[in-house]
Amino acid sequence: TRALKAVTEEGTARRLKDARCQVAGKTGTSFGTYSGGSYRDELGRRKYQGTFVGFFPADDPRYSVICTVFSKPTSKQFQGGGIPARAIKNLVNGIYCIDPCFQPTLSESK
């Protein structure tokens, strides 16, 4: 778990560092193929598949998540720590706001 937490604290998915609860996980990036098995189109562009897979809260997991994004042909870099990590951060923050396990227990005052 320590290594997977490091991915979101200081590694390729550090966009998740400031999520509302600590996420642990792993990013991955691969090239998509064109017909004929080539990794580049006639303009030299690539298609990418970026993935983030993880769980949260990192120290007491309740949820597991995976997000895979397929890019259009591009000459720019595309990584699992980019769009997929941002999507997971939005999901984590949304669940954090509605799941009662993340809310503080209130006691009645006298």
Summary of the structure (lengths in Angstrom):
residues: 110
radius of gyration: 17.8
end to end distance: 42.8
largest distance: 74.4
contacts: 312
relative contact order: 0.22
helix: 27%
strand: 26%
